[in-house]
Amino acid sequence: MVMALRALFRRPPEVRVVHARGIILSGRFIASPAAARLSRAPHLQGAPVAATVRFSGSSGWRWWPDWLPDGRGLAVAFHLPEARRTDVVAINLPRFPVSRPEHFLAFARALTPRPSMAWRLPLFLLRHPRVLASLPANARALARPPASYASIAYHGIHAFTWVTPYGSERHVRYRWVPEQVRHLGWARACCRGRHYLAQEMREHLRRGAVRLHLQVQVARPGDVLDDPAQPWPASRDLITVGTLELLAEDRSGAVTDFDPLRLVDGIMASADPVLHFRHDVYGLAARARSAAGWHDAAPVQEPLFADRAAAAS
């Protein structure tokens, strides 16, 4: 999978193969009273918990303009006593296109720019019609550029099991929702610059805290727990379980990787094969970046300069 994504975006091992450009912020998370009733996890008991957050675009190209269609990522690390951590990883696209890791690998290979793409991609779509079914909902999420990283909703595509203080269980999916949904027109977004989302976040922080609210969608008996491409009905309960307050940009480089399987007591993973596959892929990619000393604050290399450097070498 890592090799396929490197081929898709032509990325060397020492940089992120996807979500290549982002901004890291620090803040705190405060759980609601409802959270403690649903899970005994330590960050859900109501006391403020330090958090590190990374907003990003999903493209593997760091020069990809913010005003072009792109999935936006939101990764949150909750810092707990005794150097413990738990993470939540989400994206603004509401539907994951495939159910199994091997299908996602085939999808990445079908998208790789080369002459065979002309037949590989249509063939893949014929073999996996559920990908087509995910397009309308995802297209709506990409229809207009966001006014801010914090003005759109983010979806956790996997199911997790929350264990209450009394041992009972609930199956949930995460959703981060903004205080206000805001988008821009294409012309206005272009005028704000190629990388306006990170700059907007810095300007927002100078005015005050940025807030998003964490909701969980609670499954009912019979809902599919191990298929990220299968959404739960909209009638399922949505419960607000906390608020994330972002206070400052974090340039320390202390947190650069996020893992949806970095869990704590009170939260258990489902049997979703894509969830466990992501854990392995993320770990492999993070080790490669760490060995090379890569950092999010590295300057963005524009395509023009990249092409010149390649020609010179």
N, C-alpha and C positions, 0 to 999 in steps of 0.2 A: 504493500500500500504506500509506504513512504517513497519507494522508487517510482511508483506510478505518479504520485503527486509532484515529485521533483521533475519528472519528464513533462508533466502538464504545464507547470509554471517555470520550468528551466531554472530550478533553484539548486544551489550547491548545498551540501549537508550542514554547513555551519549557520544557515539562516532558516527562519520559519518557512515551511513549505506551504502553509495556508495561514490566514489571519496574520499576514506578514507585517502590517503596520497598525499600531494602536497607541493608546495613551493609558498609562497606569496612574491610578488615583488611590488615595487613602481616605478612610472614613470610619464609620461605625454602623453597626446593625443593632436595632432594638426590636426584639420580638414582641408580638401582641399577646395578650392573655390567652387567646385561642390557641396559639402555638404550643404552649406548655401543656395544654390538655390533649393535644394531638401527638406529641412526641416528647420523650425524655432527653433528647439531644441537648447538650450543654448550651449551645448558642441560641436555643429556642425557649429559654426559661425567663426571659424578660430583662436581664441585666445587659447593659451596653457591651457589645463585643467589637473589638477592632477588626476592620476589614480592609483588604486590598482588592482593587477592582481594575480589570482591564477591559476597555472598550476597543473594538477593532472592526475592520472590514474583513470579509472572508477571503478576499483575493490573495493569491500568493505573490502578487506584484506589489511592492511597496509604493510604486509610483501611481497606482490605480487611483483616478480622481474620485473624490467623495460624491460628486454629483452624478456619477454613472451608477446604474443598478448594481447592487452588491448586497450580499447578506451581511448584517452587522452582528457582531458577537459581543456578549457580555459574560465575563468570567469573574466570579467572586470567591475570594479566599477568606474564611472566617478564622481568626486567630484565637486560640483557646489556651487556657493555662497549661503549664508543663510542655510548652512548645508543640502542642497539638494543633491540627488544622483540619478543616473540612471545606470542600469546594462545591460550588454550583456553577455549571456551564450551560449557557443558553444562547439562542440565536433568534433574530427577529423573524425568520421564516417559520410559519406555523406547521408546515408539513415536511417530514423527512421523506425523501423519495423512495427509499428501498427498505427492505426488512432484514436483510442479511449482509454480513461483511463482504462476502464474495460478489454480491450484486453491486455493492458500492465500488469495489475494485474494478469490476467490469465497466461501470459508469465512468470512472476516472480515465480508464484506458480509452473508452470510446470518445471522450472529449479532448484527448491529446491532439494538438494541431499536427497533422500529417496527412498525406494524400488518402490514406485508408479511412480517415474520419468521415468521408463522404458516404461510405456504406456502413461503417462500424456503428455510428450513432443511430441511424434509422433502424438498423437491425436490433440494437439494444432496446430501443423503445418498443419495437414489435414484441420482443420477448418479455418485456417488463411493462405491461400496460398501466400498472399502478403508478409509475413515474409520471405518466401523462395525467393521471387523476390528481396528482399533487400540484400540478402547474397553476390552476386558477387561483388557489389560495395564496401560493407563494408569489404569483405575479402581482396580486393586489398589494402585498407587502413591499414590493419593489417598484410600485407604480410611480411614486414621487420621492424625491430626495428628502431625508429627514431634516428638520430644522436643527436638531441636536441629537447627539447620541442618547440623551436622556429624554427624548420626546417621542419615543416609540416603544412598543411592547416587545419583550423577549420571551421565547418559549423554551422550556426544557423538554426535550423530545422523549426522554426515558421515564419509566415508572420506577419509583422507589417505595419501600415499605417503611412507614413511620410507626414506631413502637411507643405506646403510651406508657406513663409511669406505672400503670396497672398490668402491662403485658399484652393488652389487646393491640390489634394492628389495623392500619389504614394504608391503602395504596394511593399514592399521589403523583402528580406531575407538577413541575414548577412553572410559574409564570411571573415575570417582572413587569409591572405596569407603571407608566410615568404619571406624574401629577397632571400633566396636560399633553395630549397628543398634538403634535405640530409638524407640518411638512412645508416644504418650499416649492415654488415653481422651478422648472428647469433653468430658466434664464437667470433668476435670482440666485439659485445655487451656484451656477457657473461664475457669476460675478463675485461670489464670496471667496473663490479660490479653490485650487486643486485639493487642498487638505484643510478645508474650513471646519470640519467637525472637531478636531482636536483644539483648534484655536477658539472655537465657540465655547468649548468646555472650560478652557482657561479663563475666558472672559466671564463666564457664568460663576465660576468659583470666586472671582474677585468681588462679585456682588453678594455672594452668600452660598449656602450649602445647596447641593444638588440632591434631589430625593427621588427614589423609586420605591415602590411597594412590592413586597413578595406575596404572591398568592399561590395557593395549591388547589388544583382540581382534584377532587376526591372520587375515586373509582367506586362503582357499584358492582355487586356480584355479576360475573359474566363478562366484564370488560377485559379486553386483551391487555396483558401486562408485559409481554415479551416481544412486542412488535412496534418499533418506533414509527412505522409508516401508517399505523392504524390509529386515527384520532378517537378520543372518547366523545360521546355525544355532548353537545353544548348544554344539555339539561343537567349535567353533573354539577354538584355544588362547587362553588369557588369561594375559598376562605382566605381572607387577608391575614397573614401570619407575621408580618413585621415590616419595618421601614428601614431602608438603606440610606444613610446620609453621607454624601461625599464632600470632603472638606478641603482637600489640597491635592496637587499633583505629586506623585511619588517618583522621584528619580534615583532612588537608592539602588535599584536593581536587586533587592533582596528577594522579590517574588517575580519570577518570569514564566513559571509553568503552572498550569491548572489541570486538575484531573477529576473527572466526575465520579471516580471510584475512591477518592480520598474521603472516607466516611468516618463517623464516630458512632458510639453507642447511642441507640435510639433511631438510627437510620440504616436500612439494609438495602442492598442492590437487588433488582429484579434479575430474572434469568435472561434478559434481553441480550442476544449475542452481539449486537452492535455496540452496546454499552461496554462490554468486557473487551471487545476488539479495540475500541478507542483508548482504553487504558493502556494496552500494549503499544499501540502506535504512538501515543503521546509520550510514553516513557522513552521509547527508542529515539524519537525526534529531540526530546529535551536533553538527553545525554549527548547527542551530537552537537547541539548548540552550546551546552556547557563546556564541552571539551575545547570548543573554538573560542570561548570567551565572548559569545555574542550578547548584545544588550539592545533593549527596545529603543534606547536613545540614540542608536547609531544613525548617522545622517542618511536620508533617503537618496538613493542614486537614481537619477532620471534615466529614461530609456536612451536618450541621445548620448549621454556620457557612458552608459553601459556599452552601447554599440561601438563607441570610439575605443573604449578600453579593450574590448574583444578584438577589434581590428588591429590595435597596436600589439597585442600579445600574439 
